[in-house]
């Protein structure tokens, strides 16, 4: 299989070629390895050697024969090594068994052949961990591919992979999707399984899914991966029909509220504002009721909630690593801003954590009430055009725990984390572009459990602002 032919296909397209017998799964696997090798010297998106052979997967799933990679943040597969993006983990820990998500990845036919870079503990909007080094954007090698799923976003944008695993605990799917010109859906809380090793992922704020380039890949992946696993804490209703069918369904006339103002009060780049305004105008022309509006959010309450819950969660995870590996958290093993968060987290009481949950509840209730009279919220995915590497230094000794959270989520990514608290579905679409040709994501948010409306509306925007022909400077083929 030629590299240019491989790079031209999305995941559904690759699977169709394998299903028809035009190419074999082994040929696609070999081509994917060559594709990754062709861009890796520029992007630095992977960790360690590629798996040889790829992990076993079904030969009759919807993505049978399609190459895939797992994010370097937690072990999902038996035999998968992970270092948590940190020096703390040394050579890493090895997954003892497949998670419920990984069981579905295999059943879908996705063949895992490597792991992608993440910032330390997946706690940054860029991917520049000291342990592995920075991942570069294929659109501009001086810029970030985003975080925390930055390795995945770089490979998918560069056409080295059609689809890759990603996670989102505060925007870590939507932020790199925006910076790399991809489709990035954070599903509804409990839409994908989190077990068996955890009851909730990051207090219910963490979500596993994928990064991809097309909406049909996104919908097909959601069909393959959705549904509660055995013993999951919560279950939500199943979709009324397959998500791929929503791509052909009528969106109806929706009530859409639009905003470009950050709750933090920090300025939002004009290119980001302009992309939202263009999308709002297009949606109005399509017959939707579009007006300005946004939920009321107290940014200080939001910040306190994030600091408390994330610091507690990081502290628990690193304590497990310390016990399992015989290591110690300190300036020689974790980056400075991580250490500040861990120090704060280990000082928290149970009452402090429950107070943090109460603040999450206050944020969630306010946003939930807003969606009683609004179908969709339209807003930027991030507050800045793709930023340069080095701007979000997780080893900055001048920042304390709150200063680090405010820098990331007040200034660079002020539009994402609140929807991790609410658990609502949110998607970033590459609808805007700077004068330099850099991608700008626009975010859509729907009610809890309503990915269907999100996909129906996203298709309308894809037709209005097609992005399939946009190819970065560093790309396969």
C-alpha positions as CSV (number, residue, x, y, z in Angstrom):
1,X,0.0,0.0,0.0
2,X,1.4,3.4,-1.0
3,X,1.8,6.0,1.8
4,X,-0.3,8.6,-0.2
5,X,-3.1,6.1,-0.6
6,X,-3.0,5.2,3.1
7,X,-3.0,8.9,4.1
8,X,-6.0,9.7,2.0
9,X,-8.3,7.4,3.9
10,X,-10.1,7.9,7.2
11,X,-10.5,4.9,9.5
12,X,-13.9,3.9,8.0
13,X,-12.2,4.1,4.6
14,X,-9.3,1.9,5.6
15,X,-11.6,-0.7,7.1
16,X,-13.7,-0.8,3.9
17,X,-10.5,-1.4,1.8
18,X,-9.6,-4.3,4.1
19,X,-13.2,-5.7,4.1
20,X,-13.3,-5.6,0.2
21,X,-10.0,-7.3,0.0
22,X,-8.3,-4.4,-1.8
23,X,-5.5,-4.6,0.9
24,X,-4.8,-6.9,3.8
25,X,-4.8,-5.8,7.4
26,X,-1.1,-6.7,7.5
27,X,-0.4,-4.4,4.6
28,X,-2.2,-1.5,6.3
29,X,-0.3,-2.3,9.5
30,X,3.0,-2.1,7.6
31,X,2.1,1.1,5.9
32,X,1.0,2.7,9.2
33,X,4.4,1.9,10.7
34,X,6.2,3.4,7.7
35,X,3.9,6.5,8.0
36,X,4.7,6.9,11.7
37,X,8.4,6.5,11.0
38,X,8.2,9.2,8.3
39,X,6.9,11.9,10.6
40,X,8.2,10.9,14.0
41,X,11.6,12.6,13.6
42,X,9.7,15.9,13.2
43,X,6.8,15.4,15.5
44,X,8.1,13.3,18.5
45,X,4.6,12.0,19.1
46,X,5.3,8.4,20.2
47,X,6.8,6.8,23.3
48,X,9.2,3.8,23.0
49,X,9.2,1.3,20.1
50,X,6.1,0.4,18.2
51,X,4.6,-2.9,19.3
52,X,5.7,-5.9,17.2
53,X,3.3,-7.4,16.4
54,X,0.3,-5.2,17.0
55,X,-2.1,-6.2,19.8
56,X,-4.7,-8.8,18.7
57,X,-8.0,-7.5,17.5
58,X,-11.2,-8.8,15.9
59,X,-11.2,-9.3,12.2
60,X,-14.9,-8.4,11.7
61,X,-15.4,-5.3,13.8
62,X,-16.3,-1.9,12.1
63,X,-12.6,-0.9,12.2
64,X,-11.2,-4.3,11.4
65,X,-7.6,-3.9,10.3
66,X,-7.3,-0.2,11.2
67,X,-4.1,0.8,13.1
68,X,-4.6,2.5,16.5
69,X,-2.5,3.9,19.4
70,X,-3.1,4.2,23.1
71,X,-2.4,7.4,25.0
72,X,0.6,7.3,27.4
73,X,-1.4,8.1,30.5
74,X,-2.7,4.9,32.0
75,X,-2.5,1.2,31.2
76,X,-5.5,0.0,29.2
77,X,-4.2,-3.2,27.7
78,X,-2.6,-6.3,29.1
79,X,1.1,-5.9,28.5
80,X,0.9,-2.2,27.7
81,X,3.6,-0.2,29.5
82,X,2.9,3.3,30.6
83,X,5.1,6.0,32.3
84,X,2.3,8.5,33.1
85,X,4.3,11.0,31.1
86,X,6.5,11.3,34.2
87,X,10.0,10.5,35.5
88,X,8.3,9.3,38.7
89,X,7.3,6.0,36.9
90,X,10.8,5.2,35.7
91,X,10.5,2.5,33.0
92,X,6.8,2.4,33.6
93,X,4.1,0.0,34.8
94,X,2.6,-2.8,32.7
95,X,-1.1,-3.3,32.5
96,X,-2.1,-6.6,34.1
97,X,-5.3,-7.0,32.1
98,X,-7.5,-5.3,29.5
99,X,-9.8,-2.6,30.7
100,X,-13.4,-2.7,29.6
101,X,-12.7,0.0,27.1
102,X,-9.8,-2.0,25.7
103,X,-12.1,-5.0,25.3
104,X,-14.2,-2.9,23.0
105,X,-11.2,-1.4,21.1
106,X,-10.2,-5.0,20.3
107,X,-13.8,-6.0,19.4
108,X,-14.0,-3.0,17.0
109,X,-11.0,-4.4,15.1
110,X,-8.6,-1.6,16.1
111,X,-5.0,-2.9,16.1
112,X,-2.9,-1.1,18.7
113,X,0.6,-0.7,17.5
114,X,2.0,2.0,19.8
115,X,1.5,4.6,22.5
116,X,1.4,8.4,22.2
117,X,2.9,11.1,24.3
118,X,1.1,12.9,27.0
119,X,2.2,15.7,29.4
120,X,3.0,14.6,33.0
121,X,-0.1,13.1,34.6
122,X,-2.1,14.4,31.6
123,X,-2.2,17.8,33.4
124,X,-1.3,20.4,30.7
125,X,-2.8,21.9,27.6
126,X,0.4,21.2,25.8
127,X,2.5,18.0,25.5
128,X,6.0,18.8,26.7
129,X,6.9,16.3,29.4
130,X,10.5,16.3,30.7
131,X,10.6,12.6,30.6
132,X,10.0,12.3,26.8
133,X,10.4,15.8,25.4
134,X,8.0,18.0,23.5
135,X,5.6,17.0,20.7
136,X,5.5,19.4,17.8
137,X,2.4,20.4,15.7
138,X,2.5,19.2,12.2
139,X,1.1,22.6,11.1
140,X,4.1,24.5,12.5
141,X,6.9,22.7,14.3
142,X,7.5,25.6,16.6
143,X,3.9,25.3,18.0
144,X,2.2,22.9,20.4
145,X,0.0,20.0,19.3
146,X,-2.1,20.7,22.4
147,X,-2.6,18.6,25.5
148,X,-3.0,16.4,27.1
149,X,-3.7,14.1,24.0
150,X,-1.0,15.9,22.1
151,X,0.9,12.9,20.7
152,X,-2.4,11.4,19.4
153,X,-3.4,14.7,17.8
154,X,-0.1,15.2,16.0
155,X,-0.1,11.7,14.5
156,X,-3.7,11.9,13.3
157,X,-3.3,15.4,11.9
158,X,-0.2,14.3,10.0
159,X,-2.1,11.3,8.6
160,X,0.1,8.8,10.2
161,X,-2.9,7.4,12.0
162,X,-6.5,7.8,11.0
163,X,-7.8,7.5,14.5
164,X,-6.2,7.3,18.0
165,X,-7.1,7.0,21.6
166,X,-7.5,10.2,23.6
167,X,-8.7,11.2,27.1
168,X,-10.4,14.4,28.3
169,X,-10.4,15.5,32.0
170,X,-10.5,19.2,31.4
171,X,-10.3,19.6,27.6
172,X,-7.7,17.1,26.7
173,X,-9.5,15.9,23.6
174,X,-11.0,19.2,22.5
175,X,-7.9,21.4,23.0
176,X,-5.5,19.3,20.8
177,X,-8.4,18.9,18.3
178,X,-8.5,22.6,18.0
179,X,-4.8,23.1,17.7
180,X,-4.4,20.3,15.2
181,X,-7.5,20.7,13.0
182,X,-9.3,17.6,14.1
183,X,-12.7,16.3,15.2
184,X,-12.6,16.0,19.0
185,X,-15.6,14.7,20.9
186,X,-15.8,14.5,24.6
187,X,-18.7,12.1,25.1
188,X,-21.2,12.3,27.9
189,X,-20.1,11.1,31.3
190,X,-20.6,7.3,31.5
191,X,-21.0,7.0,27.7
192,X,-17.8,4.9,27.6
193,X,-16.8,2.4,30.3
194,X,-14.2,3.3,33.0
195,X,-13.7,-0.1,34.7
196,X,-12.6,-2.3,36.1
197,X,-9.8,-0.5,37.9
198,X,-11.7,2.6,38.8
199,X,-15.2,3.4,39.8
200,X,-15.1,6.9,38.4
201,X,-12.4,8.6,36.2
202,X,-11.2,11.8,37.8
203,X,-14.3,12.2,40.0
204,X,-16.4,11.7,37.0
205,X,-14.7,14.4,35.0
206,X,-12.5,12.1,32.9
207,X,-13.6,10.7,29.6
208,X,-11.9,8.2,27.2
209,X,-12.6,8.4,23.5
210,X,-10.7,9.1,20.2
211,X,-9.3,11.8,18.0
212,X,-10.0,11.6,14.3
213,X,-10.4,13.7,11.1
214,X,-14.0,12.9,10.0
215,X,-17.4,12.9,11.6
216,X,-18.1,9.4,10.2
217,X,-15.1,8.1,12.1
218,X,-16.3,9.8,15.2
219,X,-19.8,8.4,15.0
220,X,-18.6,4.9,14.1
221,X,-16.2,4.9,17.1
222,X,-19.0,6.1,19.4
223,X,-21.2,3.2,18.2
224,X,-18.3,0.8,18.8
225,X,-17.3,2.0,22.3
226,X,-20.4,3.3,24.0
227,X,-22.2,1.6,26.9
228,X,-21.6,0.9,30.5
229,X,-19.2,-1.8,31.5
230,X,-19.9,-4.5,34.2
231,X,-20.1,-2.9,37.6
232,X,-19.9,0.7,36.4
233,X,-21.2,3.2,38.9
234,X,-23.6,4.9,36.6
235,X,-25.4,3.9,33.4
236,X,-27.1,6.3,30.9
237,X,-29.7,5.6,28.3
238,X,-28.7,3.9,25.1
239,X,-29.0,6.0,21.9
240,X,-32.3,5.8,20.0
241,X,-30.5,4.6,16.9
242,X,-26.9,4.1,15.8
243,X,-24.8,7.3,15.9
244,X,-23.8,6.9,12.3
245,X,-27.5,7.3,11.3
246,X,-27.5,10.7,13.0
247,X,-25.1,12.0,10.3
248,X,-28.0,11.7,7.8
249,X,-30.8,12.9,10.1
250,X,-32.5,16.3,10.1
251,X,-31.2,18.5,12.8
252,X,-34.5,20.4,13.1
253,X,-34.6,24.0,14.2
254,X,-32.4,24.4,17.3
255,X,-32.1,27.1,19.9
256,X,-28.4,28.0,19.8
257,X,-26.7,30.3,22.3
258,X,-23.3,31.7,21.3
259,X,-20.6,33.4,23.3
260,X,-17.0,34.4,22.8
261,X,-16.3,35.8,26.3
262,X,-14.3,33.8,28.7
263,X,-15.7,33.4,32.2
264,X,-12.3,34.2,33.5
265,X,-12.4,37.7,32.0
266,X,-9.2,37.0,30.1
267,X,-9.1,38.3,26.4
268,X,-9.9,35.8,23.7
269,X,-7.9,36.0,20.4
270,X,-9.7,37.7,17.6
271,X,-9.3,34.7,15.3
272,X,-11.0,32.5,17.8
273,X,-13.8,35.0,18.2
274,X,-14.2,35.3,14.4
275,X,-14.5,31.6,13.9
276,X,-17.4,31.4,16.4
277,X,-19.1,34.4,14.8
278,X,-18.8,32.8,11.3
279,X,-20.2,29.6,12.6
280,X,-23.1,31.4,14.3
281,X,-23.9,33.3,11.1
282,X,-23.9,30.1,9.1
283,X,-26.2,28.3,11.6
284,X,-28.6,31.2,11.5
285,X,-28.6,31.0,7.7
286,X,-29.4,27.3,8.0
287,X,-32.6,28.2,9.9
288,X,-31.6,27.8,13.5
289,X,-32.5,30.4,16.2
290,X,-29.1,31.8,17.2
291,X,-28.5,34.5,19.7
292,X,-25.9,35.5,22.3
293,X,-26.1,33.8,25.6
294,X,-24.1,31.6,28.1
295,X,-24.6,30.0,31.5
296,X,-23.7,31.9,34.6
297,X,-20.4,30.6,36.0
298,X,-18.5,32.0,39.0
299,X,-14.9,31.6,37.7
300,X,-13.4,31.6,41.2
301,X,-15.8,28.8,42.3
302,X,-14.8,26.9,39.1
303,X,-11.1,27.3,39.8
304,X,-11.4,26.2,43.4
305,X,-13.4,23.2,42.3
306,X,-10.8,22.2,39.7
307,X,-7.8,22.8,42.0
308,X,-9.3,20.7,44.8
309,X,-10.6,17.8,42.8
310,X,-7.6,17.5,40.5
311,X,-5.0,17.9,43.3
312,X,-6.7,15.2,45.3
313,X,-6.9,12.9,42.2
314,X,-3.3,13.4,41.3
315,X,-2.2,12.8,44.9
316,X,-4.1,9.5,45.0
317,X,-2.6,8.3,41.7
318,X,0.9,9.2,42.6
319,X,0.6,7.6,46.0
320,X,-0.4,4.4,44.2
321,X,2.7,4.7,42.0
322,X,4.9,5.4,45.0
323,X,3.7,2.2,46.7
324,X,3.9,0.1,43.6
325,X,7.3,1.2,42.4
326,X,9.1,2.2,45.6
327,X,9.6,5.8,44.4
328,X,9.1,9.1,46.0
329,X,7.5,12.3,44.8
330,X,9.9,15.2,44.7
331,X,11.6,17.8,42.5
332,X,13.8,15.1,40.9
333,X,10.8,12.9,39.9
334,X,8.0,15.3,39.0
335,X,7.8,18.7,37.4
336,X,7.4,21.8,39.5
337,X,3.8,22.6,38.8
338,X,2.9,19.0,39.3
339,X,4.7,19.0,42.6
340,X,2.8,22.1,43.7
341,X,-0.5,20.4,42.9
342,X,0.6,17.2,44.8
343,X,1.8,19.2,47.8
344,X,-1.5,20.9,47.9
345,X,-3.5,17.7,47.3
346,X,-1.7,15.9,50.2
347,X,-2.7,18.7,52.5
348,X,-6.4,18.5,51.8
349,X,-8.8,16.9,54.3
350,X,-11.9,14.8,53.4
351,X,-13.9,17.9,54.2
352,X,-12.0,19.9,51.7
353,X,-12.6,17.3,49.0
354,X,-16.3,17.3,49.8
355,X,-16.4,21.1,49.6
356,X,-14.8,20.7,46.2
357,X,-17.6,18.4,45.2
358,X,-20.1,20.9,46.4
359,X,-18.5,23.6,44.2
360,X,-18.7,21.2,41.3
361,X,-22.4,20.7,42.0
362,X,-22.9,24.5,42.0
363,X,-21.3,24.8,38.6
364,X,-23.2,21.8,37.2
365,X,-26.6,22.9,38.4
366,X,-26.2,26.4,36.9
367,X,-25.2,24.9,33.5
368,X,-27.9,22.3,33.7
369,X,-30.5,25.0,34.2
370,X,-29.2,27.0,31.2
371,X,-29.8,24.0,29.0
372,X,-33.4,23.8,30.0
373,X,-34.1,26.5,27.5
374,X,-31.2,26.1,25.1
375,X,-30.4,23.2,22.8
376,X,-26.8,24.0,21.9
377,X,-24.1,26.3,23.2
378,X,-21.6,27.6,20.6
379,X,-18.3,28.9,21.8
380,X,-14.5,28.8,21.2
381,X,-12.6,25.6,21.9
382,X,-9.6,27.5,23.2
383,X,-8.8,31.1,24.0
384,X,-5.7,31.5,21.8
385,X,-4.6,30.5,18.4
386,X,-2.1,27.5,18.4
387,X,0.5,28.6,20.9
388,X,4.3,28.2,20.8
389,X,6.1,25.4,22.5
390,X,7.4,26.6,25.9
391,X,4.5,28.9,26.7
392,X,3.0,26.4,29.2
393,X,6.0,25.2,31.1
394,X,4.8,22.6,33.7
395,X,8.3,22.9,35.3
396,X,7.8,26.6,36.0
397,X,9.0,27.0,39.6
398,X,7.4,30.5,39.9
399,X,3.8,29.1,39.9
400,X,2.0,27.6,42.8
401,X,-0.9,25.2,42.4
402,X,-3.6,27.8,41.8
403,X,-1.3,29.9,39.6
404,X,-0.7,26.9,37.3
405,X,-4.4,26.1,37.0
406,X,-5.3,29.7,36.3
407,X,-2.6,30.0,33.6
408,X,-3.9,27.0,31.8
409,X,-7.6,27.3,32.3
410,X,-8.1,31.0,32.6
411,X,-5.9,32.1,29.7
412,X,-5.3,29.3,27.2
413,X,-8.2,27.0,27.6
414,X,-11.0,28.8,29.4
415,X,-13.9,27.1,27.7
416,X,-13.5,23.4,28.3
417,X,-13.2,22.2,31.9
418,X,-16.7,23.3,33.1
419,X,-18.2,20.7,30.8
420,X,-16.1,17.9,32.4
421,X,-17.8,18.9,35.6
422,X,-21.3,18.7,34.1
423,X,-20.5,15.6,32.1
424,X,-22.2,17.0,29.0
425,X,-21.1,16.0,25.5
426,X,-18.9,18.6,23.8
427,X,-17.2,18.6,20.4
428,X,-14.5,20.7,18.8
429,X,-14.6,21.1,15.0
430,X,-11.9,22.7,12.8
431,X,-14.1,25.5,11.4
432,X,-11.6,28.4,11.4
433,X,-8.2,29.1,10.2
434,X,-5.7,31.9,10.8
435,X,-4.0,33.9,8.1
436,X,-1.0,31.7,8.5
437,X,-3.2,28.6,7.9
438,X,-3.3,27.4,11.5
439,X,-6.5,25.6,12.6
440,X,-9.0,27.1,15.0
441,X,-11.5,24.9,16.7
442,X,-15.1,25.9,17.5
443,X,-16.9,24.0,20.3
444,X,-20.5,22.8,20.4
445,X,-22.1,21.6,23.7
446,X,-25.4,19.9,24.1
447,X,-27.5,18.6,27.0
448,X,-26.4,15.6,29.0
449,X,-26.6,12.4,26.9
450,X,-27.4,14.2,23.6
451,X,-24.6,13.3,21.3
452,X,-27.2,12.8,18.6
453,X,-28.0,16.5,18.3
454,X,-24.4,17.3,18.5
455,X,-23.6,15.1,15.5
456,X,-26.5,16.3,13.4
457,X,-25.5,19.9,13.9
458,X,-21.8,19.1,13.3
459,X,-22.6,17.6,9.9
460,X,-24.3,20.8,8.9
461,X,-21.1,22.8,9.8
462,X,-18.9,20.3,8.1
463,X,-20.8,20.9,4.8
464,X,-20.5,24.7,5.3
465,X,-16.9,24.7,6.4
466,X,-15.3,21.6,4.8
467,X,-11.9,20.8,6.3
468,X,-11.0,17.4,4.7
469,X,-8.7,18.9,2.1
470,X,-6.7,20.9,4.7
471,X,-3.3,19.2,5.1
472,X,-0.5,20.3,7.5
473,X,3.1,21.1,6.5
474,X,4.3,17.8,8.0
475,X,2.1,15.0,6.6
476,X,2.4,11.5,5.3
477,X,2.5,11.1,1.6
